[in-house]
Amino acid sequence: MLCPPHPLGYKDTQLALGFSHNTPDNTLPVFWEQPNAKIRTWKPVLHRYPKY
């Protein structure tokens, strides 16, 4: 429900890692996924910022 295309992280890598400046997309979505239409009250553990 959090991230249907990649429920275990990008390419199902299941990385359990986060940094103070960003969180990789192959980390489990419970760490970084933002609230969406299905789960409006969800609060991620860490924030993920887009790369420039």
All heavy atoms as atom14 arrays in JSON, in Angstrom:
{
  "sequence": "MLCPPHPLGYKDTQLALGFSHNTPDNTLPVFWEQPNAKIRTWKPVLHRYPKY",
  "atom14_mask": [
    [1, 1, 1, 1, 1, 1, 1, 1, 0, 0, 0, 0, 0, 0],
    [1, 1, 1, 1, 1, 1, 1, 1, 0, 0, 0, 0, 0, 0],
    [1, 1, 1, 1, 1, 1, 0, 0, 0, 0, 0, 0, 0, 0],
    [1, 1, 1, 1, 1, 1, 1, 0, 0, 0, 0, 0, 0, 0],
    [1, 1, 1, 1, 1, 1, 1, 0, 0, 0, 0, 0, 0, 0],
    [1, 1, 1, 1, 1, 1, 1, 1, 1, 1, 0, 0, 0, 0],
    [1, 1, 1, 1, 1, 1, 1, 0, 0, 0, 0, 0, 0, 0],
    [1, 1, 1, 1, 1, 1, 1, 1, 0, 0, 0, 0, 0, 0],
    [1, 1, 1, 1, 0, 0, 0, 0, 0, 0, 0, 0, 0, 0],
    [1, 1, 1, 1, 1, 1, 1, 1, 1, 1, 1, 1, 0, 0],
    [1, 1, 1, 1, 1, 1, 1, 1, 1, 0, 0, 0, 0, 0],
    [1, 1, 1, 1, 1, 1, 1, 1, 0, 0, 0, 0, 0, 0],
    [1, 1, 1, 1, 1, 1, 1, 0, 0, 0, 0, 0, 0, 0],
    [1, 1, 1, 1, 1, 1, 1, 1, 1, 0, 0, 0, 0, 0],
    [1, 1, 1, 1, 1, 1, 1, 1, 0, 0, 0, 0, 0, 0],
    [1, 1, 1, 1, 1, 0, 0, 0, 0, 0, 0, 0, 0, 0],
    [1, 1, 1, 1, 1, 1, 1, 1, 0, 0, 0, 0, 0, 0],
    [1, 1, 1, 1, 0, 0, 0, 0, 0, 0, 0, 0, 0, 0],
    [1, 1, 1, 1, 1, 1, 1, 1, 1, 1, 1, 0, 0, 0],
    [1, 1, 1, 1, 1, 1, 0, 0, 0, 0, 0, 0, 0, 0],
    [1, 1, 1, 1, 1, 1, 1, 1, 1, 1, 0, 0, 0, 0],
    [1, 1, 1, 1, 1, 1, 1, 1, 0, 0, 0, 0, 0, 0],
    [1, 1, 1, 1, 1, 1, 1, 0, 0, 0, 0, 0, 0, 0],
    [1, 1, 1, 1, 1, 1, 1, 0, 0, 0, 0, 0, 0, 0],
    [1, 1, 1, 1, 1, 1, 1, 1, 0, 0, 0, 0, 0, 0],
    [1, 1, 1, 1, 1, 1, 1, 1, 0, 0, 0, 0, 0, 0],
    [1, 1, 1, 1, 1, 1, 1, 0, 0, 0, 0, 0, 0, 0],
    [1, 1, 1, 1, 1, 1, 1, 1, 0, 0, 0, 0, 0, 0],
    [1, 1, 1, 1, 1, 1, 1, 0, 0, 0, 0, 0, 0, 0],
    [1, 1, 1, 1, 1, 1, 1, 0, 0, 0, 0, 0, 0, 0],
    [1, 1, 1, 1, 1, 1, 1, 1, 1, 1, 1, 0, 0, 0],
    [1, 1, 1, 1, 1, 1, 1, 1, 1, 1, 1, 1, 1, 1],
    [1, 1, 1, 1, 1, 1, 1, 1, 1, 0, 0, 0, 0, 0],
    [1, 1, 1, 1, 1, 1, 1, 1, 1, 0, 0, 0, 0, 0],
    [1, 1, 1, 1, 1, 1, 1, 0, 0, 0, 0, 0, 0, 0],
    [1, 1, 1, 1, 1, 1, 1, 1, 0, 0, 0, 0, 0, 0],
    [1, 1, 1, 1, 1, 0, 0, 0, 0, 0, 0, 0, 0, 0],
    [1, 1, 1, 1, 1, 1, 1, 1, 1, 0, 0, 0, 0, 0],
    [1, 1, 1, 1, 1, 1, 1, 1, 0, 0, 0, 0, 0, 0],
    [1, 1, 1, 1, 1, 1, 1, 1, 1, 1, 1, 0, 0, 0],
    [1, 1, 1, 1, 1, 1, 1, 0, 0, 0, 0, 0, 0, 0],
    [1, 1, 1, 1, 1, 1, 1, 1, 1, 1, 1, 1, 1, 1],
    [1, 1, 1, 1, 1, 1, 1, 1, 1, 0, 0, 0, 0, 0],
    [1, 1, 1, 1, 1, 1, 1, 0, 0, 0, 0, 0, 0, 0],
    [1, 1, 1, 1, 1, 1, 1, 0, 0, 0, 0, 0, 0, 0],
    [1, 1, 1, 1, 1, 1, 1, 1, 0, 0, 0, 0, 0, 0],
    [1, 1, 1, 1, 1, 1, 1, 1, 1, 1, 0, 0, 0, 0],
    [1, 1, 1, 1, 1, 1, 1, 1, 1, 1, 1, 0, 0, 0],
    [1, 1, 1, 1, 1, 1, 1, 1, 1, 1, 1, 1, 0, 0],
    [1, 1, 1, 1, 1, 1, 1, 0, 0, 0, 0, 0, 0, 0],
    [1, 1, 1, 1, 1, 1, 1, 1, 1, 0, 0, 0, 0, 0],
    [1, 1, 1, 1, 1, 1, 1, 1, 1, 1, 1, 1, 0, 0]
  ],
  "atom14_positions": [
    [[0.82, -1.21, 0.0], [0.0, 0.0, 0.0], [0.86, 1.27, 0.0], [0.44, 2.27, -0.53], [-0.93, 0.0, 1.21], [-2.05, -1.02, 1.12], [-3.13, -1.04, 2.54], [-3.95, 0.52, 2.36], [0.0, 0.0, 0.0], [0.0, 0.0, 0.0], [0.0, 0.0, 0.0], [0.0, 0.0, 0.0], [0.0, 0.0, 0.0], [0.0, 0.0, 0.0]],
    [[2.03, 1.2, 0.59], [2.87, 2.4, 0.65], [3.47, 2.74, -0.71], [3.44, 3.88, -1.13], [4.0, 2.22, 1.66], [3.62, 2.34, 3.11], [4.81, 2.02, 4.0], [3.1, 3.72, 3.42], [0.0, 0.0, 0.0], [0.0, 0.0, 0.0], [0.0, 0.0, 0.0], [0.0, 0.0, 0.0], [0.0, 0.0, 0.0], [0.0, 0.0, 0.0]],
    [[4.04, 1.75, -1.35], [4.71, 1.99, -2.63], [4.53, 0.75, -3.5], [5.43, -0.08, -3.59], [6.19, 2.27, -2.37], [7.1, 2.77, -3.82], [0.0, 0.0, 0.0], [0.0, 0.0, 0.0], [0.0, 0.0, 0.0], [0.0, 0.0, 0.0], [0.0, 0.0, 0.0], [0.0, 0.0, 0.0], [0.0, 0.0, 0.0], [0.0, 0.0, 0.0]],
    [[3.36, 0.61, -4.14], [3.06, -0.61, -4.88], [4.11, -1.04, -5.92], [4.4, -2.22, -6.03], [1.72, -0.31, -5.55], [1.11, 0.74, -4.7], [2.25, 1.54, -4.16], [0.0, 0.0, 0.0], [0.0, 0.0, 0.0], [0.0, 0.0, 0.0], [0.0, 0.0, 0.0], [0.0, 0.0, 0.0], [0.0, 0.0, 0.0], [0.0, 0.0, 0.0]],
    [[4.73, -0.12, -6.68], [5.71, -0.59, -7.66], [6.98, -1.17, -7.02], [7.64, -2.01, -7.6], [6.04, 0.62, -8.49], [5.27, 1.76, -7.95], [4.5, 1.3, -6.77], [0.0, 0.0, 0.0], [0.0, 0.0, 0.0], [0.0, 0.0, 0.0], [0.0, 0.0, 0.0], [0.0, 0.0, 0.0], [0.0, 0.0, 0.0], [0.0, 0.0, 0.0]],
    [[7.32, -0.7, -5.82], [8.56, -1.15, -5.16], [8.31, -1.35, -3.66], [8.84, -0.6, -2.84], [9.66, -0.12, -5.37], [9.92, 0.21, -6.79], [10.5, -0.68, -7.67], [9.65, 1.32, -7.52], [10.59, -0.12, -8.87], [10.07, 1.09, -8.8], [0.0, 0.0, 0.0], [0.0, 0.0, 0.0], [0.0, 0.0, 0.0], [0.0, 0.0, 0.0]],
    [[7.54, -2.37, -3.27], [7.2, -2.54, -1.85], [8.4, -2.88, -0.95], [8.36, -2.64, 0.24], [6.18, -3.66, -1.84], [6.45, -4.42, -3.08], [6.94, -3.41, -4.08], [0.0, 0.0, 0.0], [0.0, 0.0, 0.0], [0.0, 0.0, 0.0], [0.0, 0.0, 0.0], [0.0, 0.0, 0.0], [0.0, 0.0, 0.0], [0.0, 0.0, 0.0]],
    [[9.48, -3.4, -1.56], [10.67, -3.74, -0.77], [11.85, -2.86, -1.15], [13.0, -3.22, -0.95], [11.02, -5.22, -0.97], [9.95, -6.19, -0.49], [10.34, -7.62, -0.84], [9.71, -6.06, 1.0], [0.0, 0.0, 0.0], [0.0, 0.0, 0.0], [0.0, 0.0, 0.0], [0.0, 0.0, 0.0], [0.0, 0.0, 0.0], [0.0, 0.0, 0.0]],
    [[11.58, -1.68, -1.69], [12.63, -0.78, -2.14], [12.89, -0.98, -3.62], [12.42, -1.94, -4.22], [0.0, 0.0, 0.0], [0.0, 0.0, 0.0], [0.0, 0.0, 0.0], [0.0, 0.0, 0.0], [0.0, 0.0, 0.0], [0.0, 0.0, 0.0], [0.0, 0.0, 0.0], [0.0, 0.0, 0.0], [0.0, 0.0, 0.0], [0.0, 0.0, 0.0]],
    [[13.64, -0.07, -4.22], [13.93, -0.14, -5.65], [14.59, -1.47, -5.98], [15.58, -1.86, -5.35], [14.82, 1.04, -6.05], [15.15, 1.06, -7.51], [14.18, 1.38, -8.44], [16.42, 0.77, -7.94], [14.47, 1.41, -9.79], [16.73, 0.8, -9.29], [15.75, 1.11, -10.21], [16.04, 1.13, -11.54], [0.0, 0.0, 0.0], [0.0, 0.0, 0.0]],
    [[14.06, -2.18, -6.94], [14.52, -3.5, -7.37], [14.56, -4.51, -6.23], [15.4, -5.39, -6.2], [15.87, -3.39, -8.07], [15.81, -2.64, -9.39], [17.08, -2.8, -10.17], [16.92, -2.09, -11.52], [18.11, -2.27, -12.34], [0.0, 0.0, 0.0], [0.0, 0.0, 0.0], [0.0, 0.0, 0.0], [0.0, 0.0, 0.0], [0.0, 0.0, 0.0]],
    [[13.67, -4.33, -5.25], [13.52, -5.25, -4.11], [14.83, -5.5, -3.35], [15.13, -6.6, -2.92], [12.93, -6.59, -4.57], [11.5, -6.44, -5.04], [10.82, -5.49, -4.6], [11.06, -7.26, -5.86], [0.0, 0.0, 0.0], [0.0, 0.0, 0.0], [0.0, 0.0, 0.0], [0.0, 0.0, 0.0], [0.0, 0.0, 0.0], [0.0, 0.0, 0.0]],
    [[15.63, -4.45, -3.16], [16.92, -4.61, -2.48], [16.82, -4.62, -0.96], [17.73, -5.08, -0.29], [17.89, -3.51, -2.91], [17.27, -2.25, -2.7], [18.3, -3.65, -4.36], [0.0, 0.0, 0.0], [0.0, 0.0, 0.0], [0.0, 0.0, 0.0], [0.0, 0.0, 0.0], [0.0, 0.0, 0.0], [0.0, 0.0, 0.0], [0.0, 0.0, 0.0]],
    [[15.73, -4.11, -0.39], [15.45, -4.18, 1.04], [16.54, -3.57, 1.93], [16.8, -4.03, 3.03], [15.2, -5.63, 1.45], [14.09, -6.27, 0.67], [13.94, -7.73, 0.98], [14.18, -8.15, 2.11], [13.53, -8.51, 0.01], [0.0, 0.0, 0.0], [0.0, 0.0, 0.0], [0.0, 0.0, 0.0], [0.0, 0.0, 0.0], [0.0, 0.0, 0.0]],
    [[17.18, -2.55, 1.47], [18.21, -1.87, 2.25], [17.58, -1.21, 3.47], [16.52, -0.61, 3.37], [18.89, -0.8, 1.39], [20.04, -0.03, 2.0], [21.23, -0.96, 2.21], [20.43, 1.11, 1.1], [0.0, 0.0, 0.0], [0.0, 0.0, 0.0], [0.0, 0.0, 0.0], [0.0, 0.0, 0.0], [0.0, 0.0, 0.0], [0.0, 0.0, 0.0]],
    [[18.17, -1.35, 4.62], [17.66, -0.73, 5.84], [18.65, 0.34, 6.3], [19.37, 0.17, 7.28], [17.43, -1.76, 6.92], [0.0, 0.0, 0.0], [0.0, 0.0, 0.0], [0.0, 0.0, 0.0], [0.0, 0.0, 0.0], [0.0, 0.0, 0.0], [0.0, 0.0, 0.0], [0.0, 0.0, 0.0], [0.0, 0.0, 0.0], [0.0, 0.0, 0.0]],
    [[18.67, 1.45, 5.57], [19.68, 2.47, 5.8], [19.09, 3.84, 5.49], [18.33, 4.0, 4.55], [20.87, 2.2, 4.86], [22.05, 3.12, 4.91], [22.8, 2.91, 6.21], [22.97, 2.81, 3.75], [0.0, 0.0, 0.0], [0.0, 0.0, 0.0], [0.0, 0.0, 0.0], [0.0, 0.0, 0.0], [0.0, 0.0, 0.0], [0.0, 0.0, 0.0]],
    [[19.44, 4.82, 6.29], [19.03, 6.19, 6.05], [20.11, 7.13, 6.53], [20.83, 6.82, 7.47], [0.0, 0.0, 0.0], [0.0, 0.0, 0.0], [0.0, 0.0, 0.0], [0.0, 0.0, 0.0], [0.0, 0.0, 0.0], [0.0, 0.0, 0.0], [0.0, 0.0, 0.0], [0.0, 0.0, 0.0], [0.0, 0.0, 0.0], [0.0, 0.0, 0.0]],
    [[20.26, 8.25, 5.87], [21.26, 9.25, 6.24], [20.56, 10.51, 6.71], [19.4, 10.74, 6.41], [22.15, 9.57, 5.03], [22.87, 8.38, 4.48], [22.43, 7.77, 3.32], [23.97, 7.86, 5.13], [23.1, 6.67, 2.81], [24.64, 6.76, 4.63], [24.2, 6.17, 3.46], [0.0, 0.0, 0.0], [0.0, 0.0, 0.0], [0.0, 0.0, 0.0]],
    [[21.28, 11.38, 7.4], [20.69, 12.61, 7.89], [20.36, 13.56, 6.73], [19.45, 14.36, 6.83], [21.61, 13.29, 8.89], [22.85, 13.61, 8.27], [0.0, 0.0, 0.0], [0.0, 0.0, 0.0], [0.0, 0.0, 0.0], [0.0, 0.0, 0.0], [0.0, 0.0, 0.0], [0.0, 0.0, 0.0], [0.0, 0.0, 0.0], [0.0, 0.0, 0.0]],
    [[21.08, 13.47, 5.62], [20.85, 14.38, 4.5], [19.87, 13.83, 3.46], [19.31, 14.58, 2.68], [22.18, 14.72, 3.82], [22.9, 13.54, 3.26], [23.68, 12.72, 4.03], [22.92, 13.03, 2.02], [24.18, 11.76, 3.28], [23.73, 11.92, 2.06], [0.0, 0.0, 0.0], [0.0, 0.0, 0.0], [0.0, 0.0, 0.0], [0.0, 0.0, 0.0]],
    [[19.64, 12.5, 3.43], [18.7, 11.9, 2.48], [18.55, 10.42, 2.77], [19.29, 9.86, 3.59], [19.15, 12.11, 1.04], [17.98, 12.15, 0.07], [16.84, 11.89, 0.44], [18.26, 12.48, -1.18], [0.0, 0.0, 0.0], [0.0, 0.0, 0.0], [0.0, 0.0, 0.0], [0.0, 0.0, 0.0], [0.0, 0.0, 0.0], [0.0, 0.0, 0.0]],
    [[17.62, 9.78, 2.1], [17.37, 8.35, 2.24], [17.35, 7.73, 0.85], [16.63, 8.22, -0.02], [16.01, 8.11, 2.93], [16.0, 8.81, 4.17], [15.79, 6.64, 3.19], [0.0, 0.0, 0.0], [0.0, 0.0, 0.0], [0.0, 0.0, 0.0], [0.0, 0.0, 0.0], [0.0, 0.0, 0.0], [0.0, 0.0, 0.0], [0.0, 0.0, 0.0]],
    [[18.12, 6.67, 0.59], [18.13, 6.05, -0.73], [16.76, 5.46, -1.09], [16.02, 5.03, -0.21], [19.17, 4.94, -0.61], [19.93, 5.21, 0.63], [19.06, 6.03, 1.51], [0.0, 0.0, 0.0], [0.0, 0.0, 0.0], [0.0, 0.0, 0.0], [0.0, 0.0, 0.0], [0.0, 0.0, 0.0], [0.0, 0.0, 0.0], [0.0, 0.0, 0.0]],
    [[16.44, 5.4, -2.4], [15.16, 4.85, -2.81], [15.11, 3.33, -2.72], [14.06, 2.73, -2.82], [14.77, 5.32, -4.21], [15.72, 4.86, -5.28], [16.75, 4.26, -4.96], [15.41, 5.11, -6.46], [0.0, 0.0, 0.0], [0.0, 0.0, 0.0], [0.0, 0.0, 0.0], [0.0, 0.0, 0.0], [0.0, 0.0, 0.0], [0.0, 0.0, 0.0]],
    [[16.25, 2.67, -2.53], [16.22, 1.22, -2.36], [16.07, 0.82, -0.89], [16.06, -0.35, -0.56], [17.41, 0.54, -3.01], [18.75, 1.01, -2.49], [18.86, 2.09, -1.95], [19.75, 0.19, -2.65], [0.0, 0.0, 0.0], [0.0, 0.0, 0.0], [0.0, 0.0, 0.0], [0.0, 0.0, 0.0], [0.0, 0.0, 0.0], [0.0, 0.0, 0.0]],
    [[15.9, 1.8, -0.01], [15.55, 1.54, 1.38], [14.08, 1.17, 1.44], [13.29, 1.6, 0.6], [15.81, 2.8, 2.24], [17.19, 3.14, 2.12], [15.49, 2.59, 3.68], [0.0, 0.0, 0.0], [0.0, 0.0, 0.0], [0.0, 0.0, 0.0], [0.0, 0.0, 0.0], [0.0, 0.0, 0.0], [0.0, 0.0, 0.0], [0.0, 0.0, 0.0]],
    [[13.68, 0.39, 2.41], [12.28, 0.0, 2.55], [11.38, 1.24, 2.6], [11.71, 2.22, 3.27], [12.09, -0.82, 3.82], [12.83, -2.15, 3.85], [12.78, -2.75, 5.24], [12.25, -3.1, 2.84], [0.0, 0.0, 0.0], [0.0, 0.0, 0.0], [0.0, 0.0, 0.0], [0.0, 0.0, 0.0], [0.0, 0.0, 0.0], [0.0, 0.0, 0.0]],
    [[10.25, 1.23, 1.9], [9.37, 2.4, 1.85], [8.85, 2.85, 3.22], [8.47, 4.01, 3.35], [8.21, 1.93, 0.96], [8.8, 0.87, 0.1], [9.81, 0.19, 0.97], [0.0, 0.0, 0.0], [0.0, 0.0, 0.0], [0.0, 0.0, 0.0], [0.0, 0.0, 0.0], [0.0, 0.0, 0.0], [0.0, 0.0, 0.0], [0.0, 0.0, 0.0]],
    [[8.84, 2.0, 4.22], [8.38, 2.45, 5.55], [9.26, 3.55, 6.09], [8.84, 4.33, 6.93], [8.28, 1.3, 6.58], [7.31, 0.25, 6.13], [9.63, 0.68, 6.85], [0.0, 0.0, 0.0], [0.0, 0.0, 0.0], [0.0, 0.0, 0.0], [0.0, 0.0, 0.0], [0.0, 0.0, 0.0], [0.0, 0.0, 0.0], [0.0, 0.0, 0.0]],
    [[10.49, 3.67, 5.61], [11.4, 4.71, 6.07], [11.11, 6.06, 5.42], [11.31, 7.09, 6.03], [12.85, 4.33, 5.76], [13.4, 3.27, 6.66], [13.44, 1.96, 6.24], [13.88, 3.58, 7.91], [13.94, 0.97, 7.06], [14.39, 2.6, 8.74], [14.41, 1.29, 8.31], [0.0, 0.0, 0.0], [0.0, 0.0, 0.0], [0.0, 0.0, 0.0]],
    [[10.7, 6.06, 4.13], [10.65, 7.32, 3.4], [9.37, 7.66, 2.67], [9.17, 8.82, 2.29], [11.79, 7.37, 2.39], [11.8, 6.22, 1.43], [12.48, 5.05, 1.58], [11.11, 6.13, 0.19], [12.25, 4.23, 0.51], [11.41, 4.87, -0.36], [10.26, 6.97, -0.51], [10.89, 4.44, -1.56], [9.74, 6.53, -1.72], [10.07, 5.28, -2.23]],
    [[8.49, 6.71, 2.42], [7.29, 6.99, 1.61], [6.4, 8.04, 2.26], [6.09, 7.97, 3.44], [6.5, 5.71, 1.37], [5.3, 5.89, 0.47], [5.66, 6.28, -0.94], [6.63, 5.74, -1.48], [4.98, 7.13, -1.51], [0.0, 0.0, 0.0], [0.0, 0.0, 0.0], [0.0, 0.0, 0.0], [0.0, 0.0, 0.0], [0.0, 0.0, 0.0]],
    [[5.97, 9.01, 1.48], [5.12, 10.09, 1.96], [3.65, 9.64, 1.97], [3.3, 8.69, 1.29], [5.28, 11.31, 1.05], [6.68, 11.89, 1.07], [7.09, 12.35, 2.45], [6.35, 13.05, 3.13], [8.27, 11.96, 2.88], [0.0, 0.0, 0.0], [0.0, 0.0, 0.0], [0.0, 0.0, 0.0], [0.0, 0.0, 0.0], [0.0, 0.0, 0.0]],
    [[2.8, 10.33, 2.72], [1.37, 9.98, 2.71], [0.82, 10.01, 1.28], [1.26, 10.8, 0.45], [0.72, 11.07, 3.56], [1.82, 11.62, 4.38], [3.08, 11.46, 3.58], [0.0, 0.0, 0.0], [0.0, 0.0, 0.0], [0.0, 0.0, 0.0], [0.0, 0.0, 0.0], [0.0, 0.0, 0.0], [0.0, 0.0, 0.0], [0.0, 0.0, 0.0]],
    [[-0.14, 9.13, 1.01], [-0.75, 9.11, -0.31], [-2.26, 8.97, -0.18], [-2.79, 9.04, 0.93], [-0.14, 8.0, -1.18], [-0.29, 6.62, -0.56], [-1.33, 6.27, -0.01], [0.76, 5.83, -0.64], [0.0, 0.0, 0.0], [0.0, 0.0, 0.0], [0.0, 0.0, 0.0], [0.0, 0.0, 0.0], [0.0, 0.0, 0.0], [0.0, 0.0, 0.0]],
    [[-2.95, 8.78, -1.28], [-4.41, 8.72, -1.26], [-4.93, 7.54, -0.43], [-5.97, 7.63, 0.19], [-4.94, 8.63, -2.68], [0.0, 0.0, 0.0], [0.0, 0.0, 0.0], [0.0, 0.0, 0.0], [0.0, 0.0, 0.0], [0.0, 0.0, 0.0], [0.0, 0.0, 0.0], [0.0, 0.0, 0.0], [0.0, 0.0, 0.0], [0.0, 0.0, 0.0]],
    [[-4.18, 6.42, -0.42], [-4.63, 5.25, 0.33], [-4.32, 5.35, 1.82], [-5.05, 4.86, 2.65], [-3.97, 3.99, -0.24], [-4.47, 3.64, -1.61], [-3.84, 2.36, -2.1], [-4.32, 2.02, -3.49], [-3.72, 0.79, -3.97], [0.0, 0.0, 0.0], [0.0, 0.0, 0.0], [0.0, 0.0, 0.0], [0.0, 0.0, 0.0], [0.0, 0.0, 0.0]],
    [[-3.19, 5.94, 2.15], [-2.76, 6.05, 3.55], [-2.48, 7.52, 3.85], [-1.34, 7.98, 3.81], [-1.51, 5.19, 3.82], [-1.75, 3.76, 3.37], [-1.16, 5.22, 5.29], [-0.53, 2.89, 3.45], [0.0, 0.0, 0.0], [0.0, 0.0, 0.0], [0.0, 0.0, 0.0], [0.0, 0.0, 0.0], [0.0, 0.0, 0.0], [0.0, 0.0, 0.0]],
    [[-3.5, 8.26, 4.18], [-3.36, 9.71, 4.38], [-2.67, 10.07, 5.69], [-2.07, 11.11, 5.81], [-4.74, 10.37, 4.33], [-5.41, 10.22, 3.0], [-6.77, 10.89, 3.0], [-7.53, 10.53, 1.83], [-7.43, 11.14, 0.65], [-6.57, 12.11, 0.5], [-8.16, 10.75, -0.35], [0.0, 0.0, 0.0], [0.0, 0.0, 0.0], [0.0, 0.0, 0.0]],
    [[-2.75, 9.22, 6.7], [-2.19, 9.54, 8.01], [-0.78, 8.98, 8.2], [-0.24, 9.07, 9.29], [-3.09, 9.01, 9.13], [-3.21, 7.6, 8.99], [-4.47, 9.64, 9.06], [0.0, 0.0, 0.0], [0.0, 0.0, 0.0], [0.0, 0.0, 0.0], [0.0, 0.0, 0.0], [0.0, 0.0, 0.0], [0.0, 0.0, 0.0], [0.0, 0.0, 0.0]],
    [[-0.2, 8.41, 7.17], [1.13, 7.81, 7.27], [2.19, 8.87, 7.54], [2.16, 9.96, 6.96], [1.47, 7.08, 5.98], [2.84, 6.5, 5.99], [3.94, 6.99, 5.36], [3.26, 5.35, 6.69], [5.02, 6.21, 5.62], [4.62, 5.18, 6.45], [2.62, 4.44, 7.51], [5.36, 4.14, 6.98], [3.36, 3.4, 8.04], [4.7, 3.26, 7.77]],
    [[3.13, 8.57, 8.42], [4.26, 9.48, 8.68], [5.54, 8.67, 8.53], [5.77, 7.71, 9.26], [4.17, 10.05, 10.09], [2.99, 10.97, 10.23], [3.0, 11.72, 11.5], [1.73, 12.54, 11.52], [1.72, 13.56, 12.47], [0.0, 0.0, 0.0], [0.0, 0.0, 0.0], [0.0, 0.0, 0.0], [0.0, 0.0, 0.0], [0.0, 0.0, 0.0]],
    [[6.41, 9.05, 7.57], [7.64, 8.3, 7.36], [8.64, 8.51, 8.5], [8.61, 9.53, 9.2], [8.19, 8.88, 6.06], [7.64, 10.25, 6.0], [6.29, 10.18, 6.67], [0.0, 0.0, 0.0], [0.0, 0.0, 0.0], [0.0, 0.0, 0.0], [0.0, 0.0, 0.0], [0.0, 0.0, 0.0], [0.0, 0.0, 0.0], [0.0, 0.0, 0.0]],
    [[9.52, 7.54, 8.67], [10.56, 7.65, 9.7], [11.57, 8.72, 9.3], [11.97, 9.54, 10.11], [11.26, 6.28, 9.88], [12.4, 6.38, 10.87], [10.27, 5.23, 10.33], [0.0, 0.0, 0.0], [0.0, 0.0, 0.0], [0.0, 0.0, 0.0], [0.0, 0.0, 0.0], [0.0, 0.0, 0.0], [0.0, 0.0, 0.0], [0.0, 0.0, 0.0]],
    [[11.96, 8.72, 8.03], [12.94, 9.67, 7.5], [12.35, 10.33, 6.25], [11.45, 9.8, 5.63], [14.23, 8.95, 7.12], [14.91, 8.18, 8.25], [15.98, 7.27, 7.7], [15.51, 9.14, 9.26], [0.0, 0.0, 0.0], [0.0, 0.0, 0.0], [0.0, 0.0, 0.0], [0.0, 0.0, 0.0], [0.0, 0.0, 0.0], [0.0, 0.0, 0.0]],
    [[12.9, 11.47, 5.87], [12.44, 12.15, 4.66], [13.33, 11.78, 3.5], [14.53, 11.57, 3.65], [12.44, 13.67, 4.85], [11.36, 14.12, 5.76], [10.05, 14.21, 5.35], [11.37, 14.48, 7.05], [9.31, 14.63, 6.36], [10.1, 14.79, 7.41], [0.0, 0.0, 0.0], [0.0, 0.0, 0.0], [0.0, 0.0, 0.0], [0.0, 0.0, 0.0]],
    [[12.74, 11.7, 2.33], [13.5, 11.47, 1.11], [13.35, 12.71, 0.24], [12.25, 13.18, -0.03], [12.98, 10.26, 0.37], [13.65, 10.05, -0.95], [13.51, 8.63, -1.45], [13.89, 8.53, -2.83], [15.12, 8.7, -3.29], [16.11, 8.97, -2.45], [15.39, 8.61, -4.56], [0.0, 0.0, 0.0], [0.0, 0.0, 0.0], [0.0, 0.0, 0.0]],
    [[14.47, 13.26, -0.2], [14.47, 14.45, -1.03], [14.88, 14.08, -2.44], [15.71, 13.2, -2.64], [15.47, 15.48, -0.47], [15.14, 15.89, 0.95], [15.81, 15.34, 2.02], [14.13, 16.8, 1.19], [15.5, 15.71, 3.33], [13.8, 17.17, 2.5], [14.5, 16.61, 3.54], [14.19, 16.97, 4.83], [0.0, 0.0, 0.0], [0.0, 0.0, 0.0]],
    [[14.3, 14.73, -3.45], [14.68, 14.41, -4.83], [16.12, 14.83, -5.12], [16.63, 15.78, -4.54], [13.71, 15.23, -5.68], [13.2, 16.29, -4.78], [13.3, 15.76, -3.37], [0.0, 0.0, 0.0], [0.0, 0.0, 0.0], [0.0, 0.0, 0.0], [0.0, 0.0, 0.0], [0.0, 0.0, 0.0], [0.0, 0.0, 0.0], [0.0, 0.0, 0.0]],
    [[16.78, 14.07, -5.99], [18.15, 14.41, -6.41], [18.08, 15.5, -7.45], [17.15, 15.6, -8.23], [18.85, 13.18, -6.98], [19.09, 12.11, -5.97], [19.78, 10.94, -6.6], [19.97, 9.85, -5.59], [20.61, 8.67, -6.18], [0.0, 0.0, 0.0], [0.0, 0.0, 0.0], [0.0, 0.0, 0.0], [0.0, 0.0, 0.0], [0.0, 0.0, 0.0]],
    [[19.11, 16.32, -7.48], [19.15, 17.41, -8.47], [20.09, 17.07, -9.59], [21.03, 16.43, -9.51], [19.61, 18.72, -7.8], [18.59, 19.19, -6.8], [18.8, 19.06, -5.45], [17.41, 19.76, -7.23], [17.87, 19.48, -4.53], [16.47, 20.2, -6.33], [16.71, 20.05, -4.97], [15.78, 20.49, -4.07], [0.0, 0.0, 0.0], [0.0, 0.0, 0.0]]
  ]
}
